[in-house]
Amino acid sequence: MLECAQLTPAVFMKREILTTSPNKPFISGPVERKSFYEIIDFFAHGPSPAEGMAFRPSDETQERVRYLLDRNAADELTGEEAQELECFGEIEHFVQLVKARARAYIENEI
């Protein structure tokens, strides 16, 4: 099974010049890249534990994951889509770990 870390960067995120404006996210392009960039942007801004707990992917990202899950259930995923879905799974696991740690920080601060 391929892991997200084993994929070549070109599969999802092509190197590109990032915006120099800190207030303007660099989310643009196809939903496959936007989905990953929205998560990168969120964590790059250094969210508080409460903000980390409240994080939810955009509607567009949720729709993309649903689309991939439906195609997977119908056994219609392409190789690239299968890799993308695998990466979403790994990202979901990462976000769950972040939220668990954020919850611990919040509970210990109170």
Secondary structure, 3 states (H helix, E strand, C coil): CCCHHHCCHHHCCCCCCCCCCCCCCCCCCCHHHHHHHHHHHHHHCCCCHHHHHHCCCCHHHHHHHHHHHHHHHCCCCCHHHHHHHHHHHHHHHHHHHHHHHHHHHHHHHC
